Amino acid sequence: MMVPQIEFPKHNFSISRLVYGIWRLHEDPLGATVERIYEKIQTCLNFGIDTFDHADIYGDFENEERFGRVLEKHPSLKSKIKIITKCGIQVPGSKFPTKHYNTSKEHIRYSVERSLRKLKVDVLDVVLIHRPDPLMDPHEMSEVFDSLSREGKVKHFGVSNFTISQFQMLQSLCKQPLFTNQVEFSLFCTEPLFDGTFDQAIQYGFHPMVWSPTAGGKIFSPKTDTETKILQKLQILAKEKGCSADQIVYSWFLNHPAGLIPVLGTNDGKRIQLATESFSYPLTRVEWFSILEIARGREVA
């Protein structure tokens, strides 16, 4: 089954309902050569995943460049894929002794232009502010968003890991609608269901992207009683539906009316394929709540 596209009406733009994440690209046991990365891109495209999620810091600031080498060798891919990247985190090193965030207009522009160079593309489809910066100036950010859009360097801007108040503050001063809020969400991190994050997405008309949907694979290697019970429940449902436990996990995300977009972090082509087939195994409302109940350790009030 091909992964469908999901529309962002305010932006006249769509991305694939599953996105492939580049976070662990450099950790692939089979290597991070041009040939290996090309193989994974093709695997994604074969199943309808045309959107790739980057960040400037991934792979010690090298994964964008690794991906860009593939686009340089296979330029026809550029018209087939959509690229999301993130900026704003400054890691400690020779330049900075302290980890911090930088959302100044100068740094956002520098990061965007660096990502364009590394990825070997002329425009970025979406740029997200990676983490909310306590010192962020939304007037400055709006100004640079507009400038980079006018220059044709970035089509859409959004955020990642923002609270509802931070999102609302920035949106109130941006002329263009923010594209998304990419947040952590899994069966071990269900807060966005209850803290207003997903409510706000519906209110503002965007689809949240979800990072670490399987908690980095933790869901399949349980260590606590609750984790074991979650996996057992997933396995029971998987057996009933004739699928795998990870397909039940992705199907669970697909139920939410906000239109959640899971970001896949696996380097395994077979697991990519399994995730794309999760659309074939819908969950009933009762099944969805039975999983949530185990994950939270209590029934809903």
N, C-alpha and C positions, 0 to 999 in steps of 0.2 A: 504493500500500500504506500502511496506517495503522501508525504506530509503536506497538509494543506497550508495555504497562506493565511495570515490573519491581518485584517485591514486596520489601519490607523486613519480613520476618516478625516480627522482634523489636519492630517499631514499629506493626504492623498498618496499614501505610501503603505506598502505591506512588507512583512517579513515572514519567514517560515515559522510555523507554530512550535517547532523545536529548533533551537539554535545550538550550533556546535561551539563549545568554549575552547579557547586556546591556552588557558591557564597552565595545563600540564603538558603542553606540546613537547617540551624539552625533556620530559620524564618518560617518554615512550620507550619501552624495553627494546623495541625494534629500531630505535634511532630517530633522529630528527633531520634526516637528509632531505634534499629536495624531492627525491623520488618517493620517500615514505610519506612526506606531508602531502604531496600530490595525490598519492593513493587514497589518503583519508578524505581529502577534499572531494575526489571523485566518488568515493563511497557515500558521502553526505549528499552530493548532487543526485546520485542515482536513486536516492530515496526521498528526494524533495527538500532536503535541508540546504537552503541556499544562503543562510545568514551565519556569520562567524563573529564571535565575541572575543575581542582583544582587550588588552590594557597595556599602556606603555611600560609598566613595571614587570609584566609577565616574563618569566624565564630570565630574570636578572637583566631586564631591559633588552632582551635579544629575540624574543619570540615573534615580535612584529617583523623584524628583519629576516628571520628564518622563513616566515610566511611570504614575505615580499620577494625572496629569491625564487619561490615557486611561480609567483605572478610574473616575474621578469622573464622566466624561461617559458611560461605558458600564458602569454598575454591575453589569449582568447577567454581565459577564465574571468577576467575582470568584468565582462558584460554579463556573466552568469551568476555572480555572487554579490552579496551585500555585506558591508563591513561596519561593525560597531567597535569602537574603541573607547578607552577611558583614560582620564588623566587627573592629576592633582595630588597624588601621594609622592612624597619625597622620602626616600629611604636613606638611612645613615650610611656614610661612606667618607671618601676623601674630601668631598665638598661640604658635607653637612654631618655634624656629630650627633644630631638628634633627629629622629623620625618626626616628620611634620607634614602638614598639608599646605598646598599653595594653589589658591584659586584666583590669584591676581590676573588681570587681563594680559599682562606680559607673559606670565607662565602658561596660561591656557593657549595663547597664540603660539608660543614656542613649542609646546607639546603637540599641538595640531600639525604644525609644519614639520616637526620631526617625524611624526607618525606617517604623514604623507610620503616623506622621503624613504622611510624604512619599508613601508608597505608597497612602494612603487606604484602608487595610484595618484590620480589628479584630484579626487574628491573623496571625502569620508561620508558614508551614508548617515551615521549617527555618532556623536561624541557625547559621552556621559561624564559628569563630574564624579570621580570614583568614591569619594567619601565627603560627608559634610564637613566643612572647614569652619571652626568657631570664629575665625577672622574673615570669613568670606563677606565680600561687599556685593550685594545683589545688583546694585546699579552698575558697577564695573563689569560684572559677569554678563549682564544683559547687553551692555555696550559691545563687548567683544564677540558675543554670540551673533549680534546683528552684523558686525563688521565681517566676520568670517563667512557668514551666510551670503552677504552681498558679493564677496570676492569669489564665491563658488567653491570654497574649500570644504565646507561642511553643509550637508543638507538639513540635518536636524540635531537638536541638542536635548539632552535629558540628564538624569541624575541616577545615582546609585547609593543605596543605604541611607537615604534621607528619611527623617521623620515626617509625619504629616504637616507639622508646623513649618519645618524647613522647606518642604516642597511648596507649601502655600505661599511662604514669604518670597521665594525666588520667582514663582509663577506670577505673583502679583506685579512684579516689576519687569517681566519679560514680555516683549511685544508678540513673540511667537509662542505657541503652546509647547510645553515641555513634552518630549516624546514618550518617556517612560520613567519609572523608578525601579531599578534593578535591586532586588532585596534578597536576603537569605530567607529561605523557606523550605522546610522539610518536615517529616514526621517527628523530628527531634527539635524543631524550631517552628512552632505553629503561631507565634505571636501576631504575625501580620493579619491573621484571620480575625483577631479580636482587638487590636490596638488602633484600628482605623485605617491602616495602610491600604488594604484592598477596597475598603469602602470609598476612600478618596479616589482610587483609580476609576471606579465606576462613576463617581460624581464628575470627575474631570474628563472622562471619556478616553482613557488610555489603557493599555494592557501592561501589567507588571511583568517584568522579566524576573525569573527565579534562579538564583545561583545556589549551587550545592544541593540539588533536589534529593540526592541519595545520601546527603551528609558525608560526601567524600567516600562513598562505599561502606560507610560505617553500618548502614542498615542491614548489610548482608554479612556482617561479622559481629553479631551481638555479644556484649560483655555483661550487661545487666539483665535483671529479670524482665523489666519493661521492654528492653530491646529484643529480647528473646520472644516475648509474647507478640510483639509487632511482626517479627519475621514469620512466626508460626501462622498468624492471621493472614498475612500476605500469601503464604504458601497454600493455605486452605482455599482461599479464593482463586488462586492461580490454578489449582488442581480442578476446581469446579468449572472453570472457564476454559481449561485447556491451554493455558499460557504460562508465562514465567512470573516470578515474584516481582521482578523489576518492571514488567509491563503493567502490573497492578499498581505499582507506585506512580508511574507516569499517568495512568488512567485516572488515578485519584486527583492529580493536579488539574486534569482536563475538565473536571466537573464544575469548577468554580466559575460563576458568571462574569467575573472580571476578565476572563480569557487569559489565564496565566500562561507564560511562555517559559518552560524549563530550559536551562542551559546545560547541555550534556558535557561532562568532563572526562569521559572515558577515552582511552587511546585504542580500544578494542573495536574493530570493525563489526564484529558480531553483536556486541552490545549496542552499537549505534543502530543496527538493523532491528534489534529487538525493541528498542525505544520507539522506532518509527511505526511498529506494528501495534502499539498500545491503543491506538485509535479504534482498533477492532474489538476491544474488550471493555465496553462501557460498564460503569458501576451504577447500581441502583442507589437511591438516596440512603436507604437503610445500610447498604454495604459501606457507603462512604462514611457514615456516622460511626459504624462499628469500628472502622480503622481509627478514626479520630479519637474515639473513647479510649482505646487501648493506648494510643500515643500520649494522651493527656493524663491517663490514669484515673479518669472519672467520667461519668456520663454528663451530658449537658444538663444545665439546670432545668 
